[in-house]
């Protein structure tokens, strides 16, 4: 039988307050940029812990919370990840990527060289649990797993940005090497590698723009 409790936290803003919150949060998120140039300045673990907790508050299919976050500041592991990622990227840029894909990436100026995987103080490897495993080793079915983990990643990036940190959502492809280097179990697959830290003093970002509202939303009133 489903058990219900009263909604524990309620916010009841006046309309003007709500509008102000929406404007301020939009202003904050409009300042988010994907960053590839990082400073090696450390970021305290507690900040990363709190942001991962925030990500863990994401909604998920049947509340299965099908995610696992591996946060790495260890230089040796970061170096292994960089080596493995650059090997895959070499394959990608030289053989796997279509001409069309390479053209789409051209404005981003990306290439096989991924120094940020060692420079940035934290890498957060996000794993998707294809299924759960209970105490007896039985499989527990998970639902809407890519959607759920995507939502958690969005919240993680937002939480990190809110702390004044820069992020890069990095997807070396394929990223099976993450599972080996980080010793993850069979039920997990690597989903995303989030690079996080302070931007380099002279960090540059591509001159690209966001679509206007009318291109991303439709309203029926
Ligand atoms: N994984 C490669 C290529 C790449 C692919 C997409 I889609 C991007 O938005 C950016 C890069 C790389 O990281 O260089």
Boltz pocket constraint, residues with backbone or C-beta under 6 A from the ligand:
constraints:
  - pocket:
      binder: B
      contacts: [[A, 89], [A, 92], [A, 105], [A, 108], [A, 110], [A, 111], [A, 112], [A, 170], [A, 171], [A, 172], [A, 173]]
      max_distance: 6.0
